Amino acid sequence: MLELATPHPRFHRSFLEAADEFLAAGEEKYAKLLRLPPDDGFRGVEYTREALESPGVFAEYAAFVASQSRDDAPRPANYVAATERWMVADGAYVGSISLRHTLTDLLLTWGGHIGYSVRPSARRRGHASRALALMLPVCAERGIDPVLVTCDTDNVGSRRTIEKNGGVYEDTREGKLRYWVPTRPATPSDARTARLEGENLTPQR
């Protein structure tokens, strides 16, 4: 059963194996290698595939990624705080999912609150759908409801993942389907509100 874990050095080897799969598939952006340029008040960081072979460097990398959930963590000025969790199946890293705590104009149009990726050898097993389901309570705890999740217009698998988790389609922008996903269960008061709204929309005779 897939679980979500905070980035940790114990996933060193399986993380690197996943990175190699992404790189071999031409999906470098999902390999989770970091290169953040220096900015005002931020010294910049870079973690290459070669550097991450070192257990010590990987531990530093995992700590940096985990720290980005803090509002006061160092980051470039145009980056927002984000909670990243690693997808883990049978004790091995199989992908990642990240929650961006706020939306910039770019994220509102294109990126959304949540992004996720599954290593090629672990796809088509429902991992992305379960990871999104597990991340929704984290969104709710942060007061984000609903959450914006996007996918490419031709990504059928990701679209199904979003819709399976209750995503409501809003529109398409710049090649991205945009969905709003509720992050908390409906309550009796929600049902009552929906009923009253329905009554208000009923034509009067």
Secondary structure, 3 states (H helix, E strand, C coil): CCEEECCCHHHHHHHHHHHHHHHHCCCHHHCCCEEECCECCECCEEECCCHHHCHHHHHHHHHHHHHCCCCCCCCCCCCCCEEEEEEEECCEEEEEEEEECCCCHHHHHHHCCEEEEECHHHCCCCHHHHHHHHHHHHHHHCCCCCEEEEEECCCHHHHHHHHHCCCEEEEEECCEEEEEECCCCCCHHHHHHHHHHHHHCCCCC
